């Protein structure tokens, strides 16, 4: 799911005063030798302004926000607010987080590794590998590449796995909290829905169904589970110590409770930190830390996980319509984000029930940002038209701007 989904917070009464932002700055490893000598950037890392921006996100209504920003050999880590509204337990920068669709970059990297070994051909029909799941003409028209860049025309399964969402009701979230979905069951829901377009069309439509198919593809060509392949070929290769797929509905290690408002339908927001993540699997189930996410994207963009040739293919973008209707530049599991006057960034965002994360790395690898919040879909929907930006949206934009570009 996508971070751009908005939500509104209703603070629980009786909660003790919330903690202020804590931040630290430390030296980071020197840039990779190929990156060239470090230069002085006028938009250098400013800890005080980052602390203020993070506090503003919390004051705008997010219970807890934490993150890590890296710039030219320096690392800032900060946190503001609480991990638990009932107890007032504070958030901390090193907490683990359900990172949602950031998982897709990991899955894409694992697919590219298999392509480098000759086990997967990106422009081969998916029906060559998964004839039972995508049979007939559809399987012949849709290629592996179309799954990776969301131009397959296969719809998202989530509205059908959570049918109450189509009635503006949150009941499906509780109904599915401990339900064990199979990937094939969810894939079938997506394939049974009306197509979003012709395979390989000029504009893609973001769909989680593509990513469950890619997980099944990894299993067919390797003979083991997709989670094991991604762990071995991507997570361990990147040297990540706090990243992995959950083996149950709970999260191991320090983490925040995750509050879902569902566009104001849940008031106060409900804690979904305990949840069976089989509903999203290789599309959005990973748990990680902000430090690990920055390490991952730095290593990926430096050619340390997939080859330079594979990375170039991952960075070949097409226009894709996101789940919220906005247009994004999407490659093979990577977003391209151009910030005027600041540079081109690569990464992904993600959301699951109650948790949102954004991780971006500048193309030269010298500036990185990973930010997590424990509230989602805070803005109520209005059938009459767009609502003014919520204070949380404004505060998050300021935090993102300062994290990516300084002042």
C-alpha positions in Angstrom: 0.0 0.0 0.0 1.0 3.6 -0.4 2.1 6.3 2.1 0.2 8.9 0.2 -3.0 7.6 1.8 -4.0 10.2 4.4 -5.5 9.9 7.9 -6.7 12.1 10.8 -5.8 11.6 14.5 -8.1 11.9 17.4 -5.9 12.0 20.5 -7.0 9.8 23.4 -8.0 11.9 26.4 -6.1 11.5 29.6 -2.8 10.8 28.0 0.2 12.3 29.8 2.1 15.1 28.2 3.9 13.8 25.1 7.6 13.7 25.0 9.7 16.2 23.0 11.9 15.3 20.1 15.2 13.6 20.8 17.9 13.8 18.2 21.5 12.7 17.8 24.2 13.4 15.2 27.2 11.2 14.6 29.8 10.5 12.0 28.9 8.1 9.2 31.1 5.9 7.0 33.0 7.8 4.4 31.5 7.9 0.9 32.3 5.0 -1.5 35.6 5.7 -3.3 33.7 5.9 -6.7 31.6 8.7 -5.3 34.5 11.2 -5.5 35.6 13.6 -2.8 33.1 15.0 -0.4 32.0 18.5 -1.3 30.5 21.2 0.9 26.8 21.3 0.3 25.0 24.6 1.0 21.9 22.6 2.1 23.9 20.7 4.8 22.3 18.7 7.5 20.9 21.0 10.2 20.0 19.1 13.4 18.1 21.9 15.1 15.8 22.5 12.1 15.3 18.7 11.7 14.3 18.4 15.3 11.9 21.3 15.0 10.3 19.9 11.8 9.9 16.5 13.5 8.3 18.0 16.6 5.9 19.8 14.3 4.7 16.5 12.7 4.0 15.3 16.2 2.2 18.5 17.3 0.1 18.3 14.1 -1.4 15.1 15.3 0.9 12.1 14.6 1.4 10.2 17.9 5.0 9.2 17.0 7.4 10.0 14.3 11.1 8.9 14.0 13.7 8.8 11.3 17.3 9.0 10.1 18.9 11.5 7.7 22.4 11.1 6.2 24.4 13.7 4.5 28.1 13.8 3.4 29.4 11.5 6.2 27.1 12.7 9.0 24.0 10.9 10.3 21.1 12.5 12.3 18.6 10.3 14.1 15.6 11.7 15.8 12.2 10.9 17.3 9.2 12.8 18.6 6.1 11.7 20.4 4.9 8.4 21.7 4.9 4.8 20.7 1.8 4.0 22.8 -1.0 6.5 23.5 -2.2 4.6 26.5 1.1 4.5 28.4 3.0 7.5 27.0 6.0 5.2 26.1 8.2 7.4 23.8 9.2 6.5 20.3 12.9 6.2 19.6 14.9 6.4 16.3 15.9 2.7 16.2 12.4 1.2 16.5 11.3 -1.4 14.0 8.5 -0.5 11.7 6.2 -2.3 9.2 7.5 -0.5 6.1 4.7 -1.4 3.6 5.4 -1.1 -0.1 9.1 -0.4 0.5 9.1 -4.2 0.4 8.6 -3.9 -3.3 12.1 -2.7 -3.9 13.5 -5.7 -2.1 11.3 -8.0 -4.1 12.3 -6.3 -7.4 16.0 -6.6 -6.4 15.6 -10.4 -5.8 13.9 -10.8 -9.2 16.8 -8.9 -10.9 19.3 -11.2 -9.1 17.6 -14.2 -10.6 17.5 -12.5 -14.0 21.3 -12.0 -13.8 21.6 -15.8 -13.2 19.5 -16.5 -16.3 16.6 -18.0 -14.4 14.2 -15.2 -15.3 13.8 -13.2 -18.5 12.3 -9.8 -17.9 10.5 -9.6 -21.3 9.3 -13.2 -21.2 5.5 -13.8 -20.8 4.6 -14.5 -17.2 2.5 -17.4 -18.5 5.8 -19.1 -19.3 6.5 -19.3 -15.6 3.1 -19.3 -13.9 0.6 -20.8 -16.5 -1.7 -22.0 -13.7 -2.0 -18.5 -12.2 -2.1 -16.3 -15.3 -3.3 -18.7 -18.1 -4.3 -18.1 -21.7 -3.9 -14.9 -23.7 -3.4 -12.8 -20.6 -0.4 -14.9 -19.5 1.0 -14.6 -23.0 0.7 -10.8 -23.1 1.9 -9.8 -19.7 5.6 -9.9 -19.2 7.7 -10.0 -16.0 8.8 -6.5 -16.7 5.1 -5.3 -16.7 4.6 -6.8 -13.3 7.7 -5.0 -12.0 6.7 -1.5 -13.4 2.9 -1.9 -12.8 1.9 -1.8 -16.5 0.4 -5.3 -16.5 -3.2 -4.0 -16.4 -4.0 -6.4 -13.5 -6.1 -4.6 -10.8 -5.2 -4.4 -7.1 -6.8 -7.1 -5.0 -7.1 -5.1 -1.8 -10.6 -3.7 -2.4 -11.8 -7.3 -2.8 -9.9 -8.8 0.2 -11.2 -5.9 2.3 -14.7 -5.6 0.8 -16.1 -3.3 3.5 -13.8 -0.5 2.3 -16.1 -0.2 -0.8 -18.9 0.6 1.6 -16.9 3.1 3.7 -16.9 0.6 6.6 -13.8 -0.5 8.6 -15.2 -4.0 9.5 -12.9 -5.9 7.1 -9.9 -4.7 9.0 -10.9 -6.5 12.1 -12.3 -9.4 10.2 -8.9 -10.0 8.6 -6.7 -9.3 11.6 -5.8 -12.9 12.1 -6.9 -14.4 8.8 -4.3 -16.4 6.9 -4.5 -15.5 3.2 -2.7 -17.5 0.5 -1.0 -15.6 -2.2 -2.9 -17.5 -4.9 -6.2 -16.6 -3.2 -5.3 -12.9 -3.4 -3.9 -13.1 -6.9 -7.2 -14.7 -8.0 -9.2 -11.8 -6.6 -7.1 -9.3 -8.6 -7.3 -11.3 -11.8 -11.1 -11.7 -11.5 -11.6 -7.9 -11.3 -12.0 -5.7 -14.5 -8.5 -4.9 -16.0 -7.1 -1.5 -15.5 -5.7 -1.3 -19.0 -4.0 -3.3 -21.8 -0.8 -5.0 -20.8 2.2 -2.8 -21.6 0.1 0.4 -22.0 1.8 3.8 -21.9 0.5 4.5 -18.4 0.6 1.9 -15.6 -1.7 1.5 -12.6 -0.2 0.6 -9.3 -1.3 -2.9 -8.2 -0.3 -5.0 -5.3 -1.4 -8.1 -7.2 1.7 -7.7 -9.5 3.9 -8.2 -6.5 2.4 -11.3 -5.2 2.8 -12.8 -8.6 6.5 -11.8 -8.5 6.8 -13.6 -5.2 5.3 -16.7 -6.7 7.6 -16.3 -9.7 10.6 -16.3 -7.3 9.4 -19.5 -5.7 8.9 -21.3 -9.1 12.4 -20.5 -10.4 14.3 -21.2 -7.1 12.3 -24.0 -5.5 12.1 -22.2 -2.1 10.0 -19.6 -0.5 10.1 -16.0 -1.8 10.8 -14.7 1.7 13.8 -17.0 1.9 15.1 -15.8 -1.5 14.7 -12.1 -0.6 16.4 -12.7 2.7 19.3 -14.5 1.2 19.9 -12.5 -2.0 18.9 -9.0 -0.8 18.7 -8.5 3.0 21.8 -10.5 3.9 23.7 -9.2 0.9 23.0 -5.7 2.0 24.2 -6.5 5.6 20.9 -5.6 7.2 20.5 -6.7 10.8 17.0 -5.6 11.7 15.0 -6.3 8.5 12.9 -9.4 7.8 9.5 -10.9 7.1 7.3 -11.4 10.2 6.7 -15.1 11.2 3.5 -14.2 13.0 1.1 -11.3 13.7 3.5 -9.6 16.1 6.7 -7.6 15.6 9.9 -8.7 17.3 11.9 -6.1 19.0 11.1 -2.5 20.0 8.4 -1.0 17.9 5.5 1.5 18.2 1.8 0.7 18.2 0.3 1.5 14.9 -2.9 3.6 14.8 -5.3 3.5 11.8 -7.9 6.2 11.4 -9.2 5.0 7.9 -10.1 8.5 6.8 -11.9 9.3 10.1 -14.0 6.1 10.1 -12.1 4.9 13.1 -12.4 7.6 15.8 -10.3 7.3 17.9 -7.8 5.5 15.6 -7.4 1.8 16.3 -4.2 0.0 17.0 -3.3 -2.6 14.3 0.3 -3.3 15.4 -0.7 -7.0 15.9 -1.8 -8.2 12.4 -1.4 -11.2 10.2 0.5 -9.8 7.2 -0.3 -12.6 4.8 -2.7 -10.1 3.2 0.3 -8.4 1.6 3.2 -10.8 1.6 6.0 -9.9 -0.9 4.3 -6.7 -1.7 4.4 -5.0 1.7 5.0 -7.2 4.7 8.7 -6.4 5.6 9.7 -5.0 9.0 12.8 -2.8 9.2 14.4 0.1 10.8 15.2 3.5 9.3 19.0 2.8 9.6 18.6 -0.4 7.7 16.5 1.3 5.0 19.2 3.9 4.4 21.8 1.2 4.3 19.8 -0.8 1.8 19.1 2.0 -0.6 22.7 3.2 -0.4 24.0 -0.2 -1.3 21.5 -0.8 -4.0 22.2 2.5 -5.8 26.0 1.9 -5.4 25.7 -1.4 -7.3 26.2 -3.6 -4.3 23.1 -5.7 -4.5 22.3 -5.9 -8.2 24.7 -5.2 -11.1 25.0 -1.7 -12.6 23.2 -3.0 -15.7 20.3 -4.3 -13.6 20.1 -1.1 -11.6 19.9 0.9 -14.9 16.8 -1.2 -15.8 15.3 -0.7 -12.4 15.7 3.1 -13.0 14.0 3.1 -16.4 10.6 4.7 -15.4 7.1 4.9 -16.8 4.2 7.0 -15.6 2.1 5.1 -13.1 -1.2 6.1 -11.4 -0.8 5.5 -7.7 -3.6 4.2 -5.5 -4.5 7.7 -4.4 -4.9 8.8 -8.1 -1.6 10.8 -8.3 0.9 10.2 -11.1 4.4 8.9 -10.2 7.5 8.0 -12.1 8.0 4.3 -11.5 10.7 1.9 -12.5 11.2 -1.7 -11.5 10.3 -1.4 -7.8 11.7 2.1 -7.6 10.2 5.6 -7.5 11.9 8.5 -9.1 11.4 11.8 -7.3 12.8 15.0 -8.7 13.1 17.8 -6.2 13.7 21.2 -7.9 16.9 22.7 -6.9 17.8 19.7 -4.8 18.3 16.7 -7.1 16.9 13.4 -8.2 16.0 10.9 -5.5 15.2 7.2 -5.7 13.4 5.0 -3.2 9.8 4.0 -2.2 7.1 4.8 0.3 4.8 2.4 2.0 1.8 2.0 4.3 0.0 -0.8 6.0 -2.7 -0.4 8.6 -1.5 2.2 11.1 2.1 2.5 9.8 3.7 4.7 7.1 7.3 5.0 5.9 9.2 6.9 3.3 12.8 6.3 2.2 14.6 8.3 -0.5 18.2 8.5 -1.5 19.7 11.1 -3.8 21.1 9.7 -7.1 24.7 10.5 -6.0 24.1 8.6 -2.7 25.2 11.5 -0.5 21.8 12.5 1.0 19.3 10.0 2.4 16.1 10.2 4.4 14.0 7.5 6.0 11.0 8.6 8.1 8.3 6.6 9.9 5.0 7.5 11.5 2.6 5.4 13.5 -0.7 6.9 12.2 -2.3 6.5 8.8 -5.2 7.9 6.7 -5.8 10.9 9.0 -7.7 13.1 6.5 -11.4 12.5 6.2 -12.8 11.9 2.7 -15.3 14.4 1.2 -17.4 13.5 -1.8 -17.8 17.2 -2.6 -14.2 17.5 -3.6 -10.7 17.9 -2.2 -10.3 19.1 1.3 -7.6 21.7 2.3 -4.3 20.1 3.3 -4.4 18.6 6.8 -1.8 20.1 9.2 -0.1 16.7 9.3 0.4 16.8 5.5 2.0 20.3 5.8 4.2 19.3 8.6 5.4 16.1 6.9 6.2 18.1 3.7 8.4 20.5 5.7 10.1 17.6 7.4 10.7 15.9 4.1 12.0 19.1 2.5 14.5 19.7 5.3 15.6 16.1 5.3 16.2 16.0 1.6 17.4 19.6 0.9 18.2 21.3 4.2 16.6 24.8 4.3 
